[in-house]
Amino acid sequence: MDVEELFCKGGRIRVLKLLLEKGSMNITRLARETGLHHKVVVKHIEYLKQLGLVEERRFGKLRLVEVNFNDPRAVALREILRSLEAL
């Protein structure tokens, strides 16, 4: 995982933090709550999926995205973000 690439986009971090805080969400809600354009959220989700940090489930047109806690890197990122916000 390229840490610089992961953390270089503020929107990507907002998407990841929101998923860590609220769990499974659809892309429209992610866009609304992060304030990002739908296409930008989709791009960030695709990148995070390639890394294996998030998973997507489809129910017809509905796409639910959630953090892949089977990946130890996702668990570590959750702890890092919690620690940073506690400062």
FENRA-V851656 format. One record per backbone hydrogen bond with DSSP energy under -0.5 kcal/mol. NH is the residue of the N-H (numbers start at 1). CO is the residue of the C=O. Records with the same first field share a line. If there is no record, write none. Layout:
NH: CO, CO
This chain:
3: 1
6: 2
7: 3
8: 4
10: 8
13: 9
14: 10
15: 11
16: 12
17: 13
18: 14
19: 15
20: 16
21: 17
22: 18
23: 19
25: 65
27: 63
30: 26
31: 27
32: 28
33: 29
34: 30
35: 31
36: 31
41: 37
42: 38
43: 39
44: 40
45: 41
46: 42
47: 43
48: 44
49: 45
50: 46
51: 47
52: 48, 49
53: 48
54: 48
55: 66
57: 64
59: 62
62: 59
64: 57, 62
65: 25
66: 55
68: 53
69: 67
71: 68
72: 70
74: 71
75: 71
76: 72
77: 73
78: 74
79: 75
80: 76
81: 77
82: 78
83: 79
84: 80
85: 81
86: 82
87: 83, 84
